[in-house]
Amino acid sequence: MNATEIRQMSVEQIHSKLSDTREELMKLRFQQVTGQLTDTSRLRALRRDIARLETILNEMSRAAVEEGEA
């Protein structure tokens, strides 16, 4: 998922995507513990996607606050 794709989404869609991604990460962690996970690179990709989503949400909220002050 690219940052440009995320920036085109609404805030509600980003929150939804964030919760789905966190849930998927949790499931993959359980698979890793039980030894069923074969593609461990997916864990890193999901962590980065979560960070990207949170960063863009933070940018959006800061922009909204600055617009309110101006």
mmCIF file as gemmi writes it, N, C-alpha and C atoms, coordinates in Angstrom:
data_model
loop_
_atom_site.group_PDB
_atom_site.id
_atom_site.type_symbol
_atom_site.label_atom_id
_atom_site.label_alt_id
_atom_site.label_comp_id
_atom_site.label_asym_id
_atom_site.label_entity_id
_atom_site.label_seq_id
_atom_site.pdbx_PDB_ins_code
_atom_site.Cartn_x
_atom_site.Cartn_y
_atom_site.Cartn_z
_atom_site.occupancy
_atom_site.B_iso_or_equiv
_atom_site.pdbx_formal_charge
_atom_site.auth_seq_id
_atom_site.auth_asym_id
_atom_site.pdbx_PDB_model_num
ATOM 1 N N . MET Axp A 1 ? 0.842 -1.173 0 1 0 ? 1 A 1
ATOM 2 C CA . MET Axp A 1 ? 0 0 0 1 0 ? 1 A 1
ATOM 3 C C . MET Axp A 1 ? 0.892 1.243 0 1 0 ? 1 A 1
ATOM 4 N N . ASN Axp A 2 ? 0.635 2.138 -0.943 1 0 ? 2 A 1
ATOM 5 C CA . ASN Axp A 2 ? 1.411 3.367 -1.062 1 0 ? 2 A 1
ATOM 6 C C . ASN Axp A 2 ? 0.811 4.468 -0.208 1 0 ? 2 A 1
ATOM 7 N N . ALA Axp A 3 ? 1.636 5.452 0.115 1 0 ? 3 A 1
ATOM 8 C CA . ALA Axp A 3 ? 1.155 6.6 0.868 1 0 ? 3 A 1
ATOM 9 C C . ALA Axp A 3 ? 0.164 7.405 0.044 1 0 ? 3 A 1
ATOM 10 N N . THR Axp A 4 ? 0.369 7.453 -1.267 1 0 ? 4 A 1
ATOM 11 C CA . THR Axp A 4 ? -0.565 8.202 -2.114 1 0 ? 4 A 1
ATOM 12 C C . THR Axp A 4 ? -1.94 7.551 -2.124 1 0 ? 4 A 1
ATOM 13 N N . GLU Axp A 5 ? -1.982 6.232 -2.09 1 0 ? 5 A 1
ATOM 14 C CA . GLU Axp A 5 ? -3.268 5.53 -2.026 1 0 ? 5 A 1
ATOM 15 C C . GLU Axp A 5 ? -3.981 5.838 -0.716 1 0 ? 5 A 1
ATOM 16 N N . ILE Axp A 6 ? -3.216 5.878 0.36 1 0 ? 6 A 1
ATOM 17 C CA . ILE Axp A 6 ? -3.803 6.131 1.676 1 0 ? 6 A 1
ATOM 18 C C . ILE Axp A 6 ? -4.328 7.56 1.75 1 0 ? 6 A 1
ATOM 19 N N . ARG Axp A 7 ? -3.584 8.506 1.205 1 0 ? 7 A 1
ATOM 20 C CA . ARG Axp A 7 ? -3.996 9.909 1.266 1 0 ? 7 A 1
ATOM 21 C C . ARG Axp A 7 ? -5.283 10.16 0.481 1 0 ? 7 A 1
ATOM 22 N N . GLN Axp A 8 ? -5.615 9.308 -0.465 1 0 ? 8 A 1
ATOM 23 C CA . GLN Axp A 8 ? -6.846 9.45 -1.229 1 0 ? 8 A 1
ATOM 24 C C . GLN Axp A 8 ? -8.056 8.885 -0.488 1 0 ? 8 A 1
ATOM 25 N N . MET Axp A 9 ? -7.81 8.149 0.583 1 0 ? 9 A 1
ATOM 26 C CA . MET Axp A 9 ? -8.888 7.544 1.356 1 0 ? 9 A 1
ATOM 27 C C . MET Axp A 9 ? -9.446 8.554 2.362 1 0 ? 9 A 1
ATOM 28 N N . SER Axp A 10 ? -10.681 8.31 2.799 1 0 ? 10 A 1
ATOM 29 C CA . SER Axp A 10 ? -11.262 9.147 3.846 1 0 ? 10 A 1
ATOM 30 C C . SER Axp A 10 ? -10.733 8.671 5.201 1 0 ? 10 A 1
ATOM 31 N N . VAL Axp A 11 ? -10.963 9.472 6.214 1 0 ? 11 A 1
ATOM 32 C CA . VAL Axp A 11 ? -10.485 9.142 7.553 1 0 ? 11 A 1
ATOM 33 C C . VAL Axp A 11 ? -11.133 7.855 8.052 1 0 ? 11 A 1
ATOM 34 N N . GLU Axp A 12 ? -12.415 7.681 7.771 1 0 ? 12 A 1
ATOM 35 C CA . GLU Axp A 12 ? -13.116 6.466 8.204 1 0 ? 12 A 1
ATOM 36 C C . GLU Axp A 12 ? -12.544 5.233 7.515 1 0 ? 12 A 1
ATOM 37 N N . GLN Axp A 13 ? -12.22 5.369 6.235 1 0 ? 13 A 1
ATOM 38 C CA . GLN Axp A 13 ? -11.63 4.241 5.51 1 0 ? 13 A 1
ATOM 39 C C . GLN Axp A 13 ? -10.249 3.899 6.062 1 0 ? 13 A 1
ATOM 40 N N . ILE Axp A 14 ? -9.491 4.912 6.427 1 0 ? 14 A 1
ATOM 41 C CA . ILE Axp A 14 ? -8.153 4.67 6.989 1 0 ? 14 A 1
ATOM 42 C C . ILE Axp A 14 ? -8.272 3.964 8.329 1 0 ? 14 A 1
ATOM 43 N N . HIS Axp A 15 ? -9.211 4.39 9.168 1 0 ? 15 A 1
ATOM 44 C CA . HIS Axp A 15 ? -9.42 3.722 10.458 1 0 ? 15 A 1
ATOM 45 C C . HIS Axp A 15 ? -9.821 2.267 10.256 1 0 ? 15 A 1
ATOM 46 N N . SER Axp A 16 ? -10.676 2.017 9.287 1 0 ? 16 A 1
ATOM 47 C CA . SER Axp A 16 ? -11.109 0.658 8.988 1 0 ? 16 A 1
ATOM 48 C C . SER Axp A 16 ? -9.934 -0.192 8.52 1 0 ? 16 A 1
ATOM 49 N N . LYS Axp A 17 ? -9.151 0.35 7.608 1 0 ? 17 A 1
ATOM 50 C CA . LYS Axp A 17 ? -7.985 -0.364 7.081 1 0 ? 17 A 1
ATOM 51 C C . LYS Axp A 17 ? -6.969 -0.626 8.193 1 0 ? 17 A 1
ATOM 52 N N . LEU Axp A 18 ? -6.814 0.324 9.098 1 0 ? 18 A 1
ATOM 53 C CA . LEU Axp A 18 ? -5.882 0.175 10.209 1 0 ? 18 A 1
ATOM 54 C C . LEU Axp A 18 ? -6.305 -0.962 11.133 1 0 ? 18 A 1
ATOM 55 N N . SER Axp A 19 ? -7.583 -1.035 11.445 1 0 ? 19 A 1
ATOM 56 C CA . SER Axp A 19 ? -8.044 -2.112 12.321 1 0 ? 19 A 1
ATOM 57 C C . SER Axp A 19 ? -7.934 -3.469 11.634 1 0 ? 19 A 1
ATOM 58 N N . ASP Axp A 20 ? -8.221 -3.525 10.332 1 0 ? 20 A 1
ATOM 59 C CA . ASP Axp A 20 ? -8.086 -4.78 9.591 1 0 ? 20 A 1
ATOM 60 C C . ASP Axp A 20 ? -6.63 -5.241 9.548 1 0 ? 20 A 1
ATOM 61 N N . THR Axp A 21 ? -5.726 -4.305 9.342 1 0 ? 21 A 1
ATOM 62 C CA . THR Axp A 21 ? -4.307 -4.638 9.262 1 0 ? 21 A 1
ATOM 63 C C . THR Axp A 21 ? -3.785 -5.112 10.611 1 0 ? 21 A 1
ATOM 64 N N . ARG Axp A 22 ? -4.215 -4.464 11.685 1 0 ? 22 A 1
ATOM 65 C CA . ARG Axp A 22 ? -3.796 -4.899 13.027 1 0 ? 22 A 1
ATOM 66 C C . ARG Axp A 22 ? -4.308 -6.302 13.334 1 0 ? 22 A 1
ATOM 67 N N . GLU Axp A 23 ? -5.535 -6.587 12.913 1 0 ? 23 A 1
ATOM 68 C CA . GLU Axp A 23 ? -6.101 -7.915 13.134 1 0 ? 23 A 1
ATOM 69 C C . GLU Axp A 23 ? -5.322 -8.97 12.353 1 0 ? 23 A 1
ATOM 70 N N . GLU Axp A 24 ? -4.969 -8.647 11.113 1 0 ? 24 A 1
ATOM 71 C CA . GLU Axp A 24 ? -4.196 -9.58 10.299 1 0 ? 24 A 1
ATOM 72 C C . GLU Axp A 24 ? -2.819 -9.826 10.91 1 0 ? 24 A 1
ATOM 73 N N . LEU Axp A 25 ? -2.194 -8.774 11.44 1 0 ? 25 A 1
ATOM 74 C CA . LEU Axp A 25 ? -0.898 -8.923 12.092 1 0 ? 25 A 1
ATOM 75 C C . LEU Axp A 25 ? -0.999 -9.836 13.312 1 0 ? 25 A 1
ATOM 76 N N . MET Axp A 26 ? -2.067 -9.691 14.077 1 0 ? 26 A 1
ATOM 77 C CA . MET Axp A 26 ? -2.262 -10.532 15.245 1 0 ? 26 A 1
ATOM 78 C C . MET Axp A 26 ? -2.397 -12.008 14.836 1 0 ? 26 A 1
ATOM 79 N N . LYS Axp A 27 ? -3.145 -12.261 13.776 1 0 ? 27 A 1
ATOM 80 C CA . LYS Axp A 27 ? -3.319 -13.639 13.305 1 0 ? 27 A 1
ATOM 81 C C . LYS Axp A 27 ? -1.99 -14.221 12.832 1 0 ? 27 A 1
ATOM 82 N N . LEU Axp A 28 ? -1.196 -13.406 12.141 1 0 ? 28 A 1
ATOM 83 C CA . LEU Axp A 28 ? 0.1 -13.893 11.669 1 0 ? 28 A 1
ATOM 84 C C . LEU Axp A 28 ? 1.056 -14.167 12.827 1 0 ? 28 A 1
ATOM 85 N N . ARG Axp A 29 ? 0.958 -13.364 13.874 1 0 ? 29 A 1
ATOM 86 C CA . ARG Axp A 29 ? 1.8 -13.613 15.05 1 0 ? 29 A 1
ATOM 87 C C . ARG Axp A 29 ? 1.452 -14.946 15.701 1 0 ? 29 A 1
ATOM 88 N N . PHE Axp A 30 ? 0.151 -15.253 15.76 1 0 ? 30 A 1
ATOM 89 C CA . PHE Axp A 30 ? -0.262 -16.549 16.303 1 0 ? 30 A 1
ATOM 90 C C . PHE Axp A 30 ? 0.258 -17.687 15.43 1 0 ? 30 A 1
ATOM 91 N N . GLN Axp A 31 ? 0.199 -17.498 14.12 1 0 ? 31 A 1
ATOM 92 C CA . GLN Axp A 31 ? 0.711 -18.525 13.214 1 0 ? 31 A 1
ATOM 93 C C . GLN Axp A 31 ? 2.215 -18.717 13.389 1 0 ? 31 A 1
ATOM 94 N N . GLN Axp A 32 ? 2.923 -17.621 13.638 1 0 ? 32 A 1
ATOM 95 C CA . GLN Axp A 32 ? 4.364 -17.722 13.827 1 0 ? 32 A 1
ATOM 96 C C . GLN Axp A 32 ? 4.698 -18.492 15.099 1 0 ? 32 A 1
ATOM 97 N N . VAL Axp A 33 ? 3.955 -18.254 16.156 1 0 ? 33 A 1
ATOM 98 C CA . VAL Axp A 33 ? 4.198 -18.929 17.421 1 0 ? 33 A 1
ATOM 99 C C . VAL Axp A 33 ? 3.931 -20.428 17.294 1 0 ? 33 A 1
ATOM 100 N N . THR Axp A 34 ? 2.887 -20.782 16.55 1 0 ? 34 A 1
ATOM 101 C CA . THR Axp A 34 ? 2.544 -22.191 16.407 1 0 ? 34 A 1
ATOM 102 C C . THR Axp A 34 ? 3.354 -22.885 15.322 1 0 ? 34 A 1
ATOM 103 N N . GLY Axp A 35 ? 4.168 -22.123 14.591 1 0 ? 35 A 1
ATOM 104 C CA . GLY Axp A 35 ? 5.022 -22.719 13.575 1 0 ? 35 A 1
ATOM 105 C C . GLY Axp A 35 ? 4.35 -22.917 12.228 1 0 ? 35 A 1
ATOM 106 N N . GLN Axp A 36 ? 3.202 -22.302 12.004 1 0 ? 36 A 1
ATOM 107 C CA . GLN Axp A 36 ? 2.473 -22.468 10.752 1 0 ? 36 A 1
ATOM 108 C C . GLN Axp A 36 ? 2.818 -21.407 9.716 1 0 ? 36 A 1
ATOM 109 N N . LEU Axp A 37 ? 3.503 -20.347 10.134 1 0 ? 37 A 1
ATOM 110 C CA . LEU Axp A 37 ? 3.799 -19.233 9.236 1 0 ? 37 A 1
ATOM 111 C C . LEU Axp A 37 ? 5.025 -19.544 8.394 1 0 ? 37 A 1
ATOM 112 N N . THR Axp A 38 ? 4.868 -19.43 7.083 1 0 ? 38 A 1
ATOM 113 C CA . THR Axp A 38 ? 5.998 -19.696 6.193 1 0 ? 38 A 1
ATOM 114 C C . THR Axp A 38 ? 6.584 -18.41 5.627 1 0 ? 38 A 1
ATOM 115 N N . ASP Axp A 39 ? 5.759 -17.381 5.423 1 0 ? 39 A 1
ATOM 116 C CA . ASP Axp A 39 ? 6.226 -16.116 4.855 1 0 ? 39 A 1
ATOM 117 C C . ASP Axp A 39 ? 6.369 -15.087 5.972 1 0 ? 39 A 1
ATOM 118 N N . THR Axp A 40 ? 7.531 -15.059 6.603 1 0 ? 40 A 1
ATOM 119 C CA . THR Axp A 40 ? 7.741 -14.155 7.723 1 0 ? 40 A 1
ATOM 120 C C . THR Axp A 40 ? 7.922 -12.705 7.284 1 0 ? 40 A 1
ATOM 121 N N . SER Axp A 41 ? 8.197 -12.474 6.023 1 0 ? 41 A 1
ATOM 122 C CA . SER Axp A 41 ? 8.363 -11.096 5.553 1 0 ? 41 A 1
ATOM 123 C C . SER Axp A 41 ? 7.038 -10.332 5.6 1 0 ? 41 A 1
ATOM 124 N N . ARG Axp A 42 ? 5.946 -11.053 5.637 1 0 ? 42 A 1
ATOM 125 C CA . ARG Axp A 42 ? 4.615 -10.413 5.705 1 0 ? 42 A 1
ATOM 126 C C . ARG Axp A 42 ? 4.446 -9.659 7.029 1 0 ? 42 A 1
ATOM 127 N N . LEU Axp A 43 ? 5.063 -10.153 8.109 1 0 ? 43 A 1
ATOM 128 C CA . LEU Axp A 43 ? 4.986 -9.472 9.395 1 0 ? 43 A 1
ATOM 129 C C . LEU Axp A 43 ? 5.582 -8.066 9.294 1 0 ? 43 A 1
ATOM 130 N N . ARG Axp A 44 ? 6.745 -7.978 8.701 1 0 ? 44 A 1
ATOM 131 C CA . ARG Axp A 44 ? 7.417 -6.69 8.562 1 0 ? 44 A 1
ATOM 132 C C . ARG Axp A 44 ? 6.607 -5.744 7.678 1 0 ? 44 A 1
ATOM 133 N N . ALA Axp A 45 ? 6.054 -6.265 6.599 1 0 ? 45 A 1
ATOM 134 C CA . ALA Axp A 45 ? 5.257 -5.439 5.69 1 0 ? 45 A 1
ATOM 135 C C . ALA Axp A 45 ? 4.015 -4.888 6.401 1 0 ? 45 A 1
ATOM 136 N N . LEU Axp A 46 ? 3.376 -5.711 7.212 1 0 ? 46 A 1
ATOM 137 C CA . LEU Axp A 46 ? 2.184 -5.254 7.929 1 0 ? 46 A 1
ATOM 138 C C . LEU Axp A 46 ? 2.531 -4.2 8.968 1 0 ? 46 A 1
ATOM 139 N N . ARG Axp A 47 ? 3.643 -4.388 9.679 1 0 ? 47 A 1
ATOM 140 C CA . ARG Axp A 47 ? 4.062 -3.385 10.657 1 0 ? 47 A 1
ATOM 141 C C . ARG Axp A 47 ? 4.327 -2.046 9.981 1 0 ? 47 A 1
ATOM 142 N N . ARG Axp A 48 ? 4.925 -2.09 8.817 1 0 ? 48 A 1
ATOM 143 C CA . ARG Axp A 48 ? 5.196 -0.857 8.075 1 0 ? 48 A 1
ATOM 144 C C . ARG Axp A 48 ? 3.908 -0.219 7.559 1 0 ? 48 A 1
ATOM 145 N N . ASP Axp A 49 ? 2.966 -1.047 7.127 1 0 ? 49 A 1
ATOM 146 C CA . ASP Axp A 49 ? 1.675 -0.513 6.679 1 0 ? 49 A 1
ATOM 147 C C . ASP Axp A 49 ? 0.953 0.176 7.83 1 0 ? 49 A 1
ATOM 148 N N . ILE Axp A 50 ? 0.999 -0.427 9.014 1 0 ? 50 A 1
ATOM 149 C CA . ILE Axp A 50 ? 0.361 0.169 10.189 1 0 ? 50 A 1
ATOM 150 C C . ILE Axp A 50 ? 1.004 1.507 10.51 1 0 ? 50 A 1
ATOM 151 N N . ALA Axp A 51 ? 2.321 1.561 10.481 1 0 ? 51 A 1
ATOM 152 C CA . ALA Axp A 51 ? 3.024 2.814 10.757 1 0 ? 51 A 1
ATOM 153 C C . ALA Axp A 51 ? 2.672 3.873 9.713 1 0 ? 51 A 1
ATOM 154 N N . ARG Axp A 52 ? 2.579 3.467 8.459 1 0 ? 52 A 1
ATOM 155 C CA . ARG Axp A 52 ? 2.237 4.397 7.388 1 0 ? 52 A 1
ATOM 156 C C . ARG Axp A 52 ? 0.822 4.946 7.575 1 0 ? 52 A 1
ATOM 157 N N . LEU Axp A 53 ? -0.116 4.071 7.919 1 0 ? 53 A 1
ATOM 158 C CA . LEU Axp A 53 ? -1.493 4.503 8.147 1 0 ? 53 A 1
ATOM 159 C C . LEU Axp A 53 ? -1.581 5.471 9.321 1 0 ? 53 A 1
ATOM 160 N N . GLU Axp A 54 ? -0.904 5.156 10.418 1 0 ? 54 A 1
ATOM 161 C CA . GLU Axp A 54 ? -0.939 6.022 11.589 1 0 ? 54 A 1
ATOM 162 C C . GLU Axp A 54 ? -0.288 7.372 11.313 1 0 ? 54 A 1
ATOM 163 N N . THR Axp A 55 ? 0.789 7.369 10.548 1 0 ? 55 A 1
ATOM 164 C CA . THR Axp A 55 ? 1.475 8.616 10.213 1 0 ? 55 A 1
ATOM 165 C C . THR Axp A 55 ? 0.581 9.527 9.392 1 0 ? 55 A 1
ATOM 166 N N . ILE Axp A 56 ? -0.081 8.978 8.405 1 0 ? 56 A 1
ATOM 167 C CA . ILE Axp A 56 ? -0.946 9.797 7.552 1 0 ? 56 A 1
ATOM 168 C C . ILE Axp A 56 ? -2.165 10.282 8.321 1 0 ? 56 A 1
ATOM 169 N N . LEU Axp A 57 ? -2.698 9.463 9.223 1 0 ? 57 A 1
ATOM 170 C CA . LEU Axp A 57 ? -3.8 9.917 10.079 1 0 ? 57 A 1
ATOM 171 C C . LEU Axp A 57 ? -3.355 11.093 10.939 1 0 ? 57 A 1
ATOM 172 N N . ASN Axp A 58 ? -2.145 10.989 11.474 1 0 ? 58 A 1
ATOM 173 C CA . ASN Axp A 58 ? -1.608 12.064 12.297 1 0 ? 58 A 1
ATOM 174 C C . ASN Axp A 58 ? -1.43 13.334 11.467 1 0 ? 58 A 1
ATOM 175 N N . GLU Axp A 59 ? -0.944 13.197 10.25 1 0 ? 59 A 1
ATOM 176 C CA . GLU Axp A 59 ? -0.787 14.355 9.365 1 0 ? 59 A 1
ATOM 177 C C . GLU Axp A 59 ? -2.13 15.007 9.083 1 0 ? 59 A 1
ATOM 178 N N . MET Axp A 60 ? -3.139 14.18 8.842 1 0 ? 60 A 1
ATOM 179 C CA . MET Axp A 60 ? -4.464 14.71 8.55 1 0 ? 60 A 1
ATOM 180 C C . MET Axp A 60 ? -5.048 15.453 9.747 1 0 ? 60 A 1
ATOM 181 N N . SER Axp A 61 ? -4.865 14.902 10.934 1 0 ? 61 A 1
ATOM 182 C CA . SER Axp A 61 ? -5.408 15.556 12.124 1 0 ? 61 A 1
ATOM 183 C C . SER Axp A 61 ? -4.674 16.866 12.401 1 0 ? 61 A 1
ATOM 184 N N . ARG Axp A 62 ? -3.364 16.89 12.188 1 0 ? 62 A 1
ATOM 185 C CA . ARG Axp A 62 ? -2.62 18.138 12.38 1 0 ? 62 A 1
ATOM 186 C C . ARG Axp A 62 ? -3.043 19.188 11.364 1 0 ? 62 A 1
ATOM 187 N N . ALA Axp A 63 ? -3.28 18.774 10.133 1 0 ? 63 A 1
ATOM 188 C CA . ALA Axp A 63 ? -3.717 19.711 9.099 1 0 ? 63 A 1
ATOM 189 C C . ALA Axp A 63 ? -5.079 20.28 9.453 1 0 ? 63 A 1
ATOM 190 N N . ALA Axp A 64 ? -5.965 19.468 10.004 1 0 ? 64 A 1
ATOM 191 C CA . ALA Axp A 64 ? -7.29 19.927 10.375 1 0 ? 64 A 1
ATOM 192 C C . ALA Axp A 64 ? -7.197 20.936 11.525 1 0 ? 64 A 1
ATOM 193 N N . VAL Axp A 65 ? -6.313 20.699 12.465 1 0 ? 65 A 1
ATOM 194 C CA . VAL Axp A 65 ? -6.137 21.617 13.582 1 0 ? 65 A 1
ATOM 195 C C . VAL Axp A 65 ? -5.565 22.94 13.091 1 0 ? 65 A 1
ATOM 196 N N . GLU Axp A 66 ? -4.588 22.881 12.2 1 0 ? 66 A 1
ATOM 197 C CA . GLU Axp A 66 ? -3.993 24.106 11.68 1 0 ? 66 A 1
ATOM 198 C C . GLU Axp A 66 ? -4.976 24.918 10.86 1 0 ? 66 A 1
ATOM 199 N N . GLU Axp A 67 ? -5.856 24.251 10.117 1 0 ? 67 A 1
ATOM 200 C CA . GLU Axp A 67 ? -6.882 24.962 9.36 1 0 ? 67 A 1
ATOM 201 C C . GLU Axp A 67 ? -7.859 25.649 10.295 1 0 ? 67 A 1
ATOM 202 N N . GLY Axp A 68 ? -8.142 25.017 11.413 1 0 ? 68 A 1
ATOM 203 C CA . GLY Axp A 68 ? -9.044 25.613 12.39 1 0 ? 68 A 1
ATOM 204 C C . GLY Axp A 68 ? -8.444 26.825 13.052 1 0 ? 68 A 1
ATOM 205 N N . GLU Axp A 69 ? -7.148 26.834 13.253 1 0 ? 69 A 1
ATOM 206 C CA . GLU Axp A 69 ? -6.484 27.972 13.885 1 0 ? 69 A 1
ATOM 207 C C . GLU Axp A 69 ? -6.319 29.141 12.925 1 0 ? 69 A 1
ATOM 208 N N . ALA Axp A 70 ? -6.169 28.845 11.641 1 0 ? 70 A 1
ATOM 209 C CA . ALA Axp A 70 ? -5.899 29.906 10.668 1 0 ? 70 A 1
ATOM 210 C C . ALA Axp A 70 ? -7.11 30.742 10.357 1 0 ? 70 A 1
